[in-house]
């Protein structure tokens, strides 16, 4: 079973309460885009093969507080390896809240300026990650993984990714662009273009890339990434067809309609990405993996919160 390392930020998640409502109605959990993807890779892998264990590692920085400890315990219970989590005394994880509208679309408020994850490559931890490369069949990161870092650490991350790719490792990337985390659009575009040549597979969401790069279609998004040096591109487009391309061809796959009410799209793209990688790791074709990822994402958006139970989902 291939083992993929996911790197980024996990935050405390406060959901289920709107401003002006009783605070006790809120649910406190934790999530983050790359952690969500790692979790759904682990959970989908178990659905495809109950014997699947330790198919994912999570790399981040946390404090030594009770919330950080609870995160570690939860990840381990999902079969996610945590030995590359940097622990920092007196540091804390970030916090965000979710508000959802009647259509399930979400808005966020963040408290993350001093989050421990910003220091994931500090204290020589980048060298420790590099020394672990031989354990991994893939390395997954996102635009958020890069955006939260200082400019110097972003360059460290790109160097880390380049070293891994140059040693034959597969790099998976989702832009997951969040403008408020960047000093400007040009900075973000420059960083994404810098990392593209080292990526095996990119899994962007069309709306994110269209807003930044001005793409007019999913096909334009896919072709732009190919021209930047990526081998394979999977473009997510919500309820519209999922577009896939590589240098040999291209296809679109209709997204099955969601038959129950959509209540929260928080982790739609992350769950797709993690489930897609799980399916590919279990020998599915690109088309088969997209189908499985669509089913998982379809379940996730009908539940509240980023991390939901999919144990009863039929993937056959």
Secondary structure, DSSP 8 states (H G I E B T S, - for coil): ---EEEES--EEEEES--TTS-GGG-EEEEE-HHHHHHHHHHHHHHHH-TT----EEEE-EE-SSHHHHHHHHHHHHTTEE-TT-EE-TT-B--EEEEEE-TTS-EEEEEE-TTBGGGGTTTTTHHHHHHHTGGG-SEEEEEHHHHHTS-HHHHHHHHHHHHHHHHTT-EEEEE----GGGSS-HHHHHHHHHHHHTT-SEE--BHHHHHHHH--SSHHHHHHHHHHTT-SEEEEB-TTS-EEEEETTEEEEE------S-----TTHHHHHHHHHHHHHHTT--HHHHHHHHHHHHHHHTTSSSSS---TT----
